[in-house]
Amino acid sequence: MVPAGTPKPVVVRLNADINRILKMPDVADKLKALGAVIVGSSPEEFDTYVKDEIAKWGKVARENNIALD
């Protein structure tokens, strides 16, 4: 994630670098050992995922009267 308004070329470059790093065997092995599932996607796919998760868990929170203090 980056701050809103981050220039698209910066987002694209960060995404490419992060995906490259996630494919490094030593990084992948360490993350898998921690139970992480390595995905690596595009900025657009990640944006959709985050929005879907917010909607899904927001609904769960509302239906169960869960609020942050």
C-alpha positions in Angstrom: 0.0 0.0 0.0 1.1 3.5 -0.7 -0.4 6.9 0.1 -3.4 8.1 -2.0 -2.2 10.1 -4.9 1.1 8.3 -5.4 2.0 8.6 -9.1 1.1 5.6 -11.2 4.7 5.0 -12.4 5.8 4.8 -8.8 3.1 2.3 -8.0 3.9 0.2 -11.1 7.7 0.2 -10.2 7.1 -0.8 -6.6 4.7 -3.5 -7.6 7.2 -4.9 -10.1 10.0 -4.8 -7.5 7.9 -6.5 -4.8 6.8 -9.2 -7.2 10.4 -9.8 -8.1 11.4 -10.0 -4.5 8.6 -12.4 -3.6 9.9 -14.8 -6.3 13.4 -15.0 -4.7 13.8 -18.5 -3.2 15.2 -17.3 0.1 12.4 -14.7 0.6 9.7 -17.2 -0.5 11.0 -19.9 1.8 11.0 -17.5 4.8 7.5 -16.3 4.1 6.2 -19.8 3.6 7.8 -20.9 6.9 5.8 -18.1 8.6 2.6 -19.5 7.0 2.2 -16.8 4.3 0.6 -17.5 1.0 2.6 -15.7 -1.7 0.4 -14.3 -4.4 2.0 -11.4 -6.1 -0.5 -9.6 -8.3 -1.1 -6.3 -10.2 -1.9 -3.1 -8.4 -5.5 -3.3 -9.9 -6.0 -6.9 -8.6 -4.7 -5.9 -5.2 -7.1 -2.9 -5.1 -10.0 -5.1 -5.9 -9.0 -7.6 -3.3 -8.7 -4.9 -0.6 -12.1 -3.4 -1.5 -13.8 -6.8 -1.5 -12.3 -7.7 1.9 -13.4 -4.3 3.4 -16.9 -4.9 2.1 -17.0 -8.5 3.4 -15.6 -7.9 6.9 -17.5 -4.6 7.2 -20.7 -6.5 6.7 -19.7 -9.1 9.4 -18.8 -6.3 11.8 -22.1 -4.5 11.2 -24.2 -7.6 11.5 -22.5 -8.5 14.8 -22.4 -5.0 16.2 -18.6 -5.0 16.3 -17.1 -1.6 16.6 -13.6 -0.2 17.3 -13.0 1.6 20.5 
